[in-house]
Every structure is written in structure tokens, then in C-alpha cells.
Amino acid sequence: MADALEFKNEITITTYNRGQYEKFTGVIQSANAETKMITFDVGKFMVSANIIVDVE
């Protein structure tokens, strides 16, 4: 994910939240180490790093 942030590569993440898996594809815009929140370029979508189970 660090490379994807640095080089603005598109990635697909899989999250697990409330008993459901969800996939999201986008480019990481920013990441906050303190809050563990990752912001993607599409619609300012934010996700907690704690619920990410896979990165492609």
C-alpha cells in the first residue's frame, strides 16, 4: 500500500465490516498513521486500515 500511495497506483482492497466483505477499487489520496484512515480519490471515500483484509 505504501508503493500504491507513493506512485498513485490503482489498487483493490477488500474490507470486512459487520459480517460482510466489500471490494473497492481506487487510488489512495492520503493515509493517516495516527487515525489509521485511508482516503481514496473517488468521492473522498475513507476506510479504516483496521478492516482491510486484502489488497490487490
N, C-alpha and C positions, 0 to 999 in steps of 0.2 A: 504494500500500500504506500510505503514511503516513495518508491520509484514512481508509482502512478501519480502521486501528488506533485513530485518534482518535475516530471516530464509531461504532465497533463494527459496521461493515457486514460482511455475509457476502460472502466472495469465493471464487472458484475458482482454484486455482493448478495449473499443470502443471509437473511436475518431470521431469528426465531423469537417470536413475541406472542405471549398469550396463547400458546399452543398451536401457532400457525407459522409455517415457513413462507417467506416472501422474497422474491428476487427483484433487484433494482439495478439498472444499468445507467451509468453516467460518469462524469469526470469530477474528481474531487476538487473543490474550490478551496477549502481550508480544513484544517484539523486543529482541535484544541486539546492539548495533552492534559490540561487540568480538569476539564469537564468531560473529556473523552467523547466529545461530539464531533462528528464529521459532516461537513456541509458539501452538498453536491451542486453542480451548476444548474440543474434543471429545477426551476421553481423554488430555488433555495431550500431544497429538501435536506433535512437534518436527520441523522441517525446516531444512536449511541453505539460506541465501539463494543460495549458490553453484550449486545445482542447479535453481533455479526458472527456467523458460524462458518462461512466460506467466502473466499474471494477468488474470482477468476479473471 
